[in-house]
Amino acid sequence: MSSSVNLAYDFPVLGAFWSIMWFFLWIMWFVLLFRVIMDIFRDDDLSGWGKTGWLVFTVVLPFLGVFVYVIARGKDMGKREQRHARAQREQTERYIRETAGSASTSKADELAKLSEIRDRGDLTDDEYRRAKEKVLH
């Protein structure tokens, strides 16, 4: 009797499964690595030396560095991410309010400005009438 060992790569479907699984694990590893690096830079509580130490640790010994970082500081990673997202959203909303506020003027304000320009003599009556029609329509 001969004994043969069947490996996953002896079956094409299992070989494809293992290849895809390792590929996705590799991608997940890089996502985790970059999230940790972004969290190191985003954390305002860490000093410059602390950030440098964690960054060197995660770059020189990436597997150990990332796992130690997640164990030691992973508890607050979500809070820092939420704080950053909230700050980004508030900044965007503030920008939209400022931009929309400066662009939205009422028709009465525009007509008052046109009247002032005409009173100064910078607009003729015909130009004033055409500009007034544009504002009102």
ABEGO torsion letter per residue (X at the ends): XBBBBBBAAABAAAAAAAAAAAAAAAAAAAAAAAAAAAAAAABAABBAAAAAAAAAAAAABAAAAAAAAAAAAAAAAAAAAAAAAAAAAAAAAAAAAAAAAAABBBAAAAAAAAAAAAAAGABBAAAAAAAAAAAAX
